[in-house]
């Protein structure tokens, strides 16, 4: 894993060696590191379903995970293309380089890729109607529509954090659970909110790094509204509140799912202290990587805790 991540970083730094529309260009455009955010909520939802007492079905579980992966890649392509068209990914960008802005992928090819990944996600999600009912079509359509609305409009009016709570928390935790069990409990809903808060730490550090640039282009993210100090505090509180909400697991005879994520909280605190020390600039990309790691650790610990219980 370390070698793979290192290779991606090497490619990002040596963009002059990346041929337009090559497999390396598309690999960077897909942003494989972000797939953690897609996997964690589905993993938690399926773990909750596995300990619910209902018969576990592997095919819909696999389809849920694949749908989440393809939708994440689709969202990355949409974000890359529309931010490029709006001129947001210029030389002042502090975050990782983007494919269209760097010329790794041309705009026409990216439009085609967006169409292909959108259709592929729908094709993968459609069979879930067999297991979850026709309402799964509505869920899929909502996911696709907001995939586009986030980059084109909602992220500019400070709605990004709310969308993370819904589309990286409530929907990807509750829907897989519902598909397997045909029900949804208070424990599952609270777990979905906690998961959304943890994943929102990734968006918070991303927007914290970009406060100055976002202010310049009129992108009023929550970080812009809160300012530096408020954003740092929000980042810390998101992880703390998520772990506090984990008490719901203990109340439902899953004590290890409450105890084990305290290991995540320790990592989260260490990362927060580094974030405060760095404060600004491209060095915050390292905090972005640590946050993604912490996020995966949280999902893994909750899932293991549920299965142990």
C-alpha positions in Angstrom: 0.0 0.0 0.0 2.8 2.4 0.9 4.6 1.7 -2.4 1.4 2.3 -4.4 0.7 5.6 -2.6 4.3 6.7 -3.1 4.1 5.9 -6.8 1.0 8.1 -7.1 2.7 11.0 -5.3 5.8 10.6 -7.6 3.5 10.7 -10.7 1.8 13.8 -9.3 5.1 15.6 -8.8 6.5 14.6 -12.2 3.6 15.6 -14.4 5.8 16.4 -17.3 6.2 12.6 -17.8 2.5 11.9 -17.9 1.2 11.4 -21.5 -2.2 12.9 -22.2 -5.0 10.4 -21.7 -2.6 7.6 -20.8 -3.4 5.0 -18.2 -1.3 6.9 -15.6 -3.3 10.1 -16.4 -6.6 8.3 -15.8 -5.3 6.7 -12.6 -4.5 10.1 -11.2 -7.9 11.5 -12.4 -9.8 8.7 -10.7 -8.1 9.6 -7.3 -7.9 6.0 -6.0 -7.0 7.3 -2.5 -10.5 8.8 -2.2 -12.1 5.3 -2.6 -11.5 4.9 1.2 -14.3 7.4 1.7 -16.6 5.3 -0.5 -15.7 2.0 1.2 -15.9 3.0 4.9 -19.7 3.7 5.2 -20.7 0.7 3.1 -18.4 -1.5 5.2 -20.1 -0.2 8.4 -23.6 -0.7 7.0 -22.8 -4.3 5.9 -21.2 -5.1 9.2 -24.3 -3.9 11.0 -26.4 -6.1 8.7 -24.1 -9.1 9.3 -24.8 -8.9 13.1 -28.5 -8.1 12.7 -29.6 -11.8 12.6 -30.9 -11.5 9.1 -29.6 -13.8 6.4 -26.5 -12.2 4.8 -26.5 -12.0 1.0 -23.2 -11.5 -0.6 -24.3 -10.4 -4.1 -26.2 -7.3 -3.1 -23.3 -6.5 -0.7 -20.8 -6.6 -3.5 -23.1 -4.5 -5.7 -23.4 -1.9 -3.0 -19.6 -1.6 -2.7 -19.1 -1.5 -6.4 -21.8 1.2 -6.8 -20.1 3.3 -4.1 -16.7 2.9 -5.8 -17.9 3.9 -9.3 -19.9 6.8 -8.0 -16.9 8.1 -6.2 -14.8 7.9 -9.3 -17.6 9.6 -11.2 -17.8 12.4 -8.6 -14.0 12.9 -9.0 -14.3 13.2 -12.8 -17.2 15.6 -12.4 -15.2 17.7 -9.9 -12.1 17.7 -12.1 -13.9 18.7 -15.2 -16.2 21.5 -13.8 -13.6 23.0 -11.6 -11.3 23.2 -14.6 -14.0 24.8 -16.8 -14.6 27.4 -14.0 -10.9 28.1 -13.8 -10.5 27.1 -10.2 -7.6 24.7 -10.7 -5.0 27.3 -11.6 -1.4 27.8 -10.5 -2.5 29.0 -7.1 -4.0 25.6 -6.2 -2.5 24.2 -3.0 -4.0 20.7 -3.2 -3.0 17.8 -5.4 -2.9 18.6 -9.1 -5.9 17.9 -11.2 -6.0 16.0 -14.5 -7.7 18.5 -16.8 -5.9 21.5 -15.4 -2.5 19.8 -15.9 -3.4 18.5 -19.4 -3.2 14.9 -18.4 -6.7 14.4 -19.6 -8.3 16.6 -22.3 -11.8 18.1 -21.6 -13.5 16.1 -24.3 -12.2 12.8 -23.0 -13.2 13.7 -19.5 -16.8 14.4 -20.6 -16.9 11.0 -22.2 -15.5 9.4 -19.0 -18.2 11.1 -16.9 -20.9 9.7 -19.2 -19.4 6.2 -19.0 -18.9 6.1 -15.3 -22.4 7.5 -14.7 -24.0 4.9 -16.9 -21.8 2.1 -15.4 -22.8 3.2 -11.8 -26.5 3.0 -12.9 -26.0 -0.4 -14.5 -24.4 -1.8 -11.3 -27.0 -0.3 -9.0 -30.1 -1.3 -11.0 -30.0 -5.0 -9.9 -30.4 -3.8 -6.3 -34.1 -3.2 -7.2 -34.4 -7.0 -6.8 -33.3 -6.9 -3.2 -34.4 -3.5 -2.0 -37.4 -2.7 -4.1 -38.2 0.0 -6.8 -37.3 2.7 -4.3 -33.6 1.9 -5.0 -34.1 3.6 -8.4 -34.9 6.8 -6.6 -31.9 6.4 -4.3 -29.7 5.9 -7.3 -31.1 8.9 -9.2 -30.6 11.1 -6.1 -27.0 10.0 -5.9 -26.3 10.8 -9.5 -28.0 14.2 -9.5 -26.3 15.4 -6.4 -22.9 14.1 -7.7 -23.2 16.9 -10.3 -24.9 19.5 -8.1 -22.2 19.3 -5.5 -19.4 20.6 -7.8 -21.5 22.8 -10.0 -23.4 24.7 -7.3 -23.8 23.4 -3.8 -20.1 23.4 -2.8 -20.1 27.1 -3.5 -22.8 27.9 -1.0 -21.4 25.9 1.9 -23.6 22.8 1.5 -20.7 20.4 1.1 -20.5 19.3 4.7 -24.3 18.5 4.7 -24.0 16.5 1.6 -21.1 14.5 3.1 -23.3 13.7 6.0 -26.1 12.4 3.7 -24.1 10.8 0.9 -21.1 9.5 2.9 -23.1 8.7 6.0 -26.9 8.2 6.0 -27.3 6.7 2.5 -24.3 4.4 2.2 -24.7 3.0 5.7 -28.5 2.7 5.9 -29.2 1.6 2.3 -26.9 -1.5 2.4 -28.4 -2.4 5.8 -31.9 -2.0 4.4 -31.2 -4.1 1.3 -29.9 -7.0 3.5 -32.4 -6.8 6.3 -35.4 -4.8 4.9 -35.4 -2.6 8.0 -33.5 0.3 9.6 -32.9 0.8 13.3 -32.0 3.7 15.5 -28.5 2.1 16.0 -28.0 2.0 12.2 -29.1 5.6 11.7 -26.9 7.0 14.5 -24.0 4.9 13.2 -24.6 6.5 9.8 -24.5 10.0 11.2 -21.3 9.2 13.1 -19.7 7.8 9.9 -20.7 11.0 8.0 -19.0 13.2 10.7 -15.8 11.2 10.5 -15.7 11.4 6.7 -16.5 15.1 6.9 -13.1 15.6 8.6 -11.6 15.0 5.2 -13.7 17.7 3.5 -13.0 20.1 6.4 -9.2 19.8 6.2 -9.4 20.1 2.4 -11.4 23.3 2.6 -9.3 24.6 5.5 -6.2 24.4 3.3 -8.0 26.2 0.5 -9.7 29.0 2.6 -7.7 31.8 0.9 -8.2 30.5 -2.6 -11.9 29.7 -2.1 -12.5 33.2 -0.7 -10.9 34.6 -3.9 -13.2 32.7 -6.2 -16.3 33.2 -4.1 -16.6 29.6 -2.9 -18.3 30.0 0.5 -17.4 26.7 2.1 -18.1 26.1 5.8 -14.4 26.6 6.4 -14.6 30.0 4.8 -17.5 30.9 7.0 -15.9 29.6 10.2 -12.4 31.0 9.5 -9.1 29.4 10.5 -9.7 29.0 14.2 -13.3 27.9 13.9 -12.4 25.4 11.2 -9.6 23.8 13.3 -12.0 23.4 16.2 -14.7 22.0 13.9 -12.2 19.4 12.6 -11.4 18.3 16.1 -15.0 18.2 17.2 -16.2 16.1 14.3 -14.1 13.2 15.4 -14.9 13.6 19.1 -18.7 13.7 18.5 -18.6 10.7 16.2 -16.9 8.6 18.8 -19.4 9.9 21.5 -22.2 8.8 19.2 -20.6 5.3 19.2 -22.2 4.8 22.7 -25.2 3.6 20.7 -23.3 0.4 19.9 -22.8 -0.4 23.6 -26.5 0.2 24.2 -27.3 -2.4 21.6 -25.0 -5.1 22.9 -22.1 -4.2 20.6 -19.6 -2.8 23.3 -16.5 -3.5 21.2 -17.8 -1.2 18.5 -17.8 1.6 21.1 -14.4 0.7 22.6 -12.2 0.0 19.6 -12.9 3.3 17.8 -11.2 5.1 20.7 -8.0 4.1 18.8 -9.2 6.3 16.0 -9.8 9.2 18.4 -6.2 9.0 19.5 -5.0 9.2 15.9 -7.4 12.0 15.2 -6.0 14.0 18.1 -2.4 13.6 16.9 -3.4 14.6 13.4 -5.2 17.7 14.8 -2.1 18.8 16.6 0.0 18.5 13.5 -2.7 20.5 11.6 -2.4 23.3 14.1 1.4 23.4 13.9 1.4 23.4 10.1 -1.5 25.9 9.9 -1.3 26.7 6.1 0.2 25.9 2.8 0.8 22.7 0.7 2.2 20.9 3.8 -1.5 20.5 4.8 -1.7 17.9 2.0 0.1 15.6 4.5 -2.7 16.2 7.0 -5.2 15.3 4.2 -3.5 11.9 3.8 -3.4 11.3 7.6 -7.1 12.1 7.8 -7.9 9.6 5.0 -5.9 7.0 6.9 -7.7 7.8 10.2 -11.0 7.6 8.4 -10.3 4.1 7.2 -9.1 3.1 10.7 -12.4 4.3 12.1 -14.4 2.2 9.6 -12.2 -0.8 10.2 -12.4 -0.6 14.0 -16.2 -0.1 14.1 -16.7 -3.1 11.7 -14.3 -5.3 13.7 -16.0 -4.2 16.9 -19.4 -5.1 15.6 -18.3 -8.6 14.4 -16.5 -9.3 17.7 -19.7 -8.5 19.6 
